[in-house]
Amino acid sequence: MRQIEVRVIPRDADANRWYWISLFGFILRHRDAIIAGGPSMPARDTDEALEGFKRYGYELEILEHDLTWCINEFTFTSDILYARPGDLELKKFAVVYHADNFYVRVHKLIENIYRLLGQVVGLDPKRRPSAGDPSLRDQVRIALAKRKLQGIIQILRSFEENRWIQRAVEARNLFVHHYREEPEWPMLTPSRRFREPEDPMARDLRRIDQATDLDRYALRKAAGLSRTLREIRRFRDRLFDFLHDEYRRLLPAGGARTQK
């Protein structure tokens, strides 16, 4: 019997930086009322606005943990649950199923990042753009530029142009396109999901007929998902550092300092 080594990615304790990002964003948005000694916001309005920011901070932290678990679950099912030769079809399905889950969550994380930053620049993330209006993402970028927050724009651009993030977004969009075309979702069965003609991952899996080759493919796929997660964490830390520095600049001389 072959030895099975499960590679577990630990949850990153720094994922709570998403929460701090939301707090720094709230302070940056309401700097006059909170830092500069301007007119105070009514307590009710302050609490409501703060909760709106914190909601996205908590959701982003949970999404990062979900991405970590998606990779671990991917590895677990590939290495252990479907380890027998006769499980080849089910193992192929497990590969695409968990990869799909990962990519959908990456897209959701990016959407929440823009909604949080939208609040930083005074946009309502719940309001859908009217016909002919720029998308929320474009509105956020325009508003960031007007507020001379080019640092955030550069961090966003570097993140979205990263090849691992682009691959994840493209894979998610392809998956959702198939979902919308198949309202009853018949593709989500072991006999169909990896036979989608336009899906590169499905095309790769169709060519595999040996368990050892599938093991190698799954290992490469897990490594790619892990690299994508590392890029997300790198983006998180860069955004945290930028907003933390902005927060420190708002403090009066000699004021308190937070620890990174």
N, C-alpha and C positions, 0 to 999 in steps of 0.2 A: 504494500500500500504506500502511495506517495505521501511524503511529509507535506503538510499544509501549514504555511505561515501567513497569518492574517496581519496585514499592515494597517494599523489603526492610527488615524490622524487625530491628535488631541484637540479639544476645543481650546481656542485661543482666549486667554484671560483678557487680552486687550480688546476683545470684541465690545467691551463696555465703553470703548471710546466713541462708539456711535451715539451713546447717551450723552456724553460730554460734547460731542459735535452739535447735538441738538440744543444743548444749553448755551454753548457759545454762539450758535446761530440766533437764538432768541435774544441774547444780550446785544448782539450786533444789530439786529433789527430794531430794537427799542433802546438804543444806546442813550438817547437824550433823556429818556425817562428814568433809566436805571443807573447810568454811570455819571453823566455830565451834570446832574443836578437840575435838569429841566423839570417841567410840569409832570407830576406823577400820574400814571395811568390809574383809573379806578381799580380797586382791588379785584372786582369781578372780572373786568376785562383783562387784567394782568394774568389772573389764574387761567382764564379760558385760552388766552394766547399761548401761555407756557405749556399747557396740556397739549395743544396742537403740535407744538415742536417736539415735546417729549414722546408723543405717540410714534412719530417716525423714527426717533432715536431707538426706542424699544423694538420696533418692528425690524429695523435694520440689524440690530444685534441678534434678534431671533433668526432672521434670514441667514446671517453668516453661520450661525450654529447649524441651521438646516442644511446648508451647503456642505458643511463638514460631515454631517451624518449621511447625506446622500452619497458621498464618496466612500465612507466606511461601509454603508449598506451595499453599495455596488461591489466592493471588494469581497464582502462576506458572502453574498449570494453567488458570485462568480467562483470563489475558491472552495466553498463548502457545500452550499445547498444543492448545486448542480455539478457535482464533481464526477458523477458516473458517466461512462461513454454514451449511454442511451439518453442522457439529458441534453444532448447537443442543441436541439431546437429550443428547449426551455432556457438554456443558458444564453443563447442568442437573444431571446426575448428579454431576459433579465438585463443584458447589456444595454439595449436600446431603451428599456423602460426606465432604468435608473439614470441614464444619461439624459433622457427627456426631462425627468424631474429636476435634475441639476440645472439644465439650461433654462427651464421655465422660471426657476427661482432666481437665476442671475438676472433675467429680464425684470422680474419684480423688484429686485434690489435696485437696479438702475432707475426704474420708475420712481421708487421711494426717495432715492437720492435727489432727483429733480424736484419732487414735491417738497422735500425739506428745504432745498435751496430756494425754491419758489417762495416759501414763507420768509426766508431771510431777506429777499428783495421786495417783499410786500405783495406778492401774488397770492391768490386764493387757489390752492392746489386742487380743490374740489370742483372748481368751475371749469366746465368744458369749453374749449375755444369755439367761437362761432364760426360758421362757414366763411372761409376767406381769411380768417385770422391766423397768425403764426401758431405753430404747435406750442405746447407748454415748454418743451425743451428750448425752442428758439426764443420764446419770451424770457425764459430764465437767463439765457446767455446775453440777450440784449440788455436786460435789467442789470446784470452783473457788470457789464461794460459801463453802463451809465453811472454806476456807483463806484467805479474805479476799483473793482475787485477782479482785475485781470489775473491775479494769482490763482483764483478758483477756476477761471476759464481755462488756464493753462493746465491745471491739474486734471480737469474734466477731459480736455482734449487728449492729453497723454493717455489717460485711462481708456477712453473710447476708441482710440486709434491703436491700442495694444492688440497684437494679433490674436492672443488667447481670448480676449474679451470679444473681439470681432467674430471669432469662430463660434463662440457661445451664443451670441446674438443671432447670427445667421442660422445656426442650427435650430434655435427656438422659433424663429420666424418661419422656417420651413415646416417644422412640426405643427405650428398653429395653422398654417395654410392648409395642410392636409386635414386637420381637425375640422376646419370650417367647411371644407369640401365634402366631408364625410360626417353628416350630422348624427348618424347612428353609431359612428366610430367603429366600424367593423375591422379596421386595421389593427385595433388593439387586441390582437390574439396572437399566440405564438406562430400561427401559420401565415400571418399577413404582415405584422408590423415591420419585419426586416425585409419585406419584399416590395417596399415602396420604390417605384422606378426612379424618382428624382432625388432620393435621399442618399447622400454619399456614404453615410454610416451603414445604411441598409445594403447598399451596393457592395461594400467591403465584406459584410457578413455573409452575403449570398455566395461569395466565392470560397468561403471556408467550409471544409467538410471533415476536418480533423480536430479533435478536442485539444491537442497540443497547440495547434495554430490559433485556435480560439482563445486559449489561455494567454498566449503572447499578445494577441490583439487586445484582450481585456486589460492586460497589464499596461499596455501603451495608452489605452483610453483612460485608465485610472490616473496615470501619470499626467495626462493632459488636463484632466479635471482638477488635479491637485495644483498644477501650475496656474490654472485660472483662479483658483481660490487664493493663491499667494499674491496674484496681481490685485485682487480685490482688497486683500489686507494691506497691501502696499498703498493703494489708493486711500484707504481709510486712514492710515497713519499720516499720509501727506496732507489730507484735508484737515485732520485733527491738528497737526502742527501749524498749518496756516491760520486756522480759526483761533487757536490758542494764542498765537502771536498777536492777532488782531485784538483779542480780548485784553492782553497785557498792555497794548498801546492805549487802550481806553482808560486804564486805571490812572488815578491821580499819582503824581510823583510820590514815591515812598509808600504807595498803597500795597495791599496784600498781593501775594503772588501764588498762583497755583503750581503744583508740581506736575511735570509731565510724567 
